[in-house]
Amino acid sequence: MIETLRLYLSHSFVVNALIVGVLIALCSSLLGVTLVLKRFSFIGDGLSHVAFGAMAIAGVLHLTNQMLFVLPLTVLCAILLLRTGQHTKINGDAAIAMISVGALAMGYLLLNLFSASANLSGDVCSTLFGSASILTMTRTEVWLCAVLSSAVVVIFILFYNKIFAVTFDEDFARASGTRAEAYNLLIASVIAVIIVLAMNLVGSLLISALIIFPAMSAMRMFRSFRSVTICSAALSVTCALLGILISILSGTPVGSTIVAADIAAFFIFSILAKLKRKVG
Amino acid sequence: MPQIQCNDLTLGYEGRAVLSGLTFTVNAGDYLCIVGENGSGKSTLMKTLLGLMKPLGGSIQWGEGLRAAEIGYLPQQTPVQKDFPATVREIVLSGCQGRVGRRPFYGKAEKALARANMEKMNIIPLANRCYRELSGGQQQRVLLARALCATQKLLLLDEPVAGLDPRVTAEMYDLILGLNREGVTIMMVSHDLEAALRYASHILHVGSEFFFGTAEAYRSSSLARRFLYAEGGENA
């Protein structure tokens, strides 16, 4: 097994996949707590469907670098969804459901009507579930992913205290002079970037798992915001590494293997938390 | 020069007025209780003063260099906070957010301020405990310490004793009174009219009828007698 692994690791695309995978896993776990506690989980899920629709359009248009098209569109939708949630009379949840299901349907329709590909269901499946797209990235895409995920990590560290304040108590933060609206917008945009990035790793249907599972696992065990954040980042990176390695060795799809590792970690943490409570 | 001067204020949601013709002043060091029936617009008034919503009409003037960043707010508990993983220290420190401006991290001054306010609220032993595991009274003290990090001048308290048992309620009122004696202006929305009359210097009664004046004057007004009677009737 070690021999096979060494053989695979001598290929640069495998090493690239590991590096990009770790970076994406790291930044996707950071905002998990905020997403869950601010009731933004739905936005994350909706946006991943929007990203699928955008990917379909990019595919139909034969764009060489799809990310440059998908990213701005998803960020735009993130901002729109946040606004509908706050300002209009339309129920925020309903608006998100409409946009996300609509994007999913239109994306599939477009692909069916215009795609020149011989293997349409294969294409759709790989966009939805990731399959092996992380292994087939071009050099530019690898660099783009690395730069964007590092940017997400830096932004998160710089705005850590403000994100905490806005997540814990938005009214208080606003009353004491923090521009909560601006930070909500920042959070939504960062989520959009994370989703577009994570699409490469696990596909658009499984993104929420990558964002939410590590945070939920960490919340079982730890009590401070900082330790929960650090633990969920570490957990996410570990699961992504394990998932990618297992999928290379046993030929399983990358995305669902990573999510399976996340699910396993969640159950292990749940059991550990129960034991800890009994002891303590 | 008053700290807050409200002139003919009209409040409400989406163009529908909940309260109108509100005129009152709050001076430094006052202890103002805002009372009224359920749904009379007490919380709406609070939100407007905090700048979370805009008044439909009239004006609010802030005096003595009071900026938005200098209001401390003790909100009612939100569902989010019930399962939030955060320690007491993290939460109290977040009260300093208005002070740090564009700086990304808290400095020595903010950390010292947070510690001083935790000491004042007697929650130093709880500093590393998780907020969601504390009792109701402890949680309120944590939020009060956070509010004090945001201000030394004006505290807005929204039902600070809701859901607390009588002993803890009394402690909470003592804490608030202590802060008021140190010179912090208190504005408090309350259901507890008896306590309001015991502690407050001024009363603002909103709803179908309007009253603003000293607690003394309120006590002898016919409005207070009717309201007290109605409240007593509910409890009996």
Interface residues (C-beta under 8 A of the other chain):
Chain A: V33 L37 K38 R39 I157 L158 F159 Y160 N161 K162 F164 A165 T167 F168 D169 D171 F172 A173 R174 A175 S176 G177 T178 A218 M219 F222 R223 S224 F225 R226 V228
Chain B: K47 L50 G51 L52 R67 A68 A69 I71 G72 Y73 P75 T78 V80 Q81 D83 F84 P85 A86 T87 E90 I91 L93 S94 G95 Q97 G98 V100 P104 F105 Y106 N128 R129 C130 E133 R146 A147 A150 T151 L156
